[in-house]
Each structure stands twice: as C-alpha cells, then as structure tokens.
Amino acid sequence: MTSPMERTKAELKKDNILHGIVERFFPKSKKYPFGHKEDLFGILDLIALDNGVVGIQVCGTDLRTHKQKIMEEKKESTYRWLNDGQARFEVWAWRKLKKRKGGKAMVWKPRIIDILIVNNELYWEERI
C-alpha cells in the first residue's frame, strides 16, 4: 500500500510537474518516542511549480483535521503563504472510489481543495 504522499508525488510526476518535499521528519525523542513530522510553516508537505508556486498539504481520509489545522490553528501561516508570494495552496485528500459506476474495482483518487482568500477571509473550495 502506498502513502498519500507517495500517491501525490506520483500524480505530480505523471503530469510532469516539478515538486519537492518540504515536510521534515525528526527522529524519536522523549516527547515523541516514535519520531514526528513537521510541515513547512506548519501547513505544507510539498511545493510544486505549476504555472507558479503551489503549496500542497497531503492527507488521507482525515480531511476534517487538516481543514481545522489550515483554517483555524495555522490561520496566520495560511494567510501569509497566500498573501506574501502570490502562491497558491491546495489540499490533496486521497480516497478510494469505484473505477466505474456499478463496478467492483476500486482506485485511489485525489480530492483536491483550493484554499483561497475571498473578501479577506480564508475560503475552502473543492474542485469538481
């Protein structure tokens, strides 16, 4: 089984989009006996170059916790990312869907959400 990060990287590579991981892993410590990961600015896992700079947060089906982190807990970082560099921000949440309606075969598909600033407020918009 592949991780959401591996699936995202493969999708970007397939579309020939230059990208790099900006999330860091820290080895185990007293506070974190199994180690822990830390996102760039507390919000980004990947940065891609796709008609400009795109910051990407990657997750599995736990979209609600990531939305809370981006829109509330790390609101200031999210505003600064979107305002300071004319960069975009996306969340890629992976889920298994049926390959064909009525079929049994399942495939991993990304649910891509754009994070925007609208009327000076953070806005969460899912792509269709």
LINFEN-V944214 format. One record per backbone hydrogen bond with DSSP energy under -1.0 kcal/mol. CO is the residue of the C=O (numbers start at 1). NH is the residue of the N-H. If there is no record, write none. Layout:
# LINFEN-V944214
((CO/NH) (CO/NH))
This chain:
# LINFEN-V944214
((3/7) (4/8) (5/9) (6/10) (7/11) (8/12) (9/13) (10/14) (11/15) (12/17) (13/16) (18/49) (20/47) (24/38) (26/36) (32/29) (32/35) (36/26) (38/24) (39/42) (40/43) (40/44) (44/40) (45/22) (45/23) (46/56) (47/20) (48/54) (52/50) (53/88) (54/48) (55/90) (56/45) (56/46) (57/92) (59/94) (61/63) (62/66) (63/67) (64/68) (65/69) (66/70) (67/71) (68/72) (68/73) (69/74) (72/75) (74/78) (75/79) (76/80) (77/81) (78/82) (79/83) (80/84) (88/55) (89/115) (90/57) (91/113) (92/59) (93/111) (95/109) (97/107) (100/103) (105/99) (107/97) (109/95) (111/93) (112/127) (113/91) (114/125) (116/123) (118/121) (121/118) (123/116) (125/114))
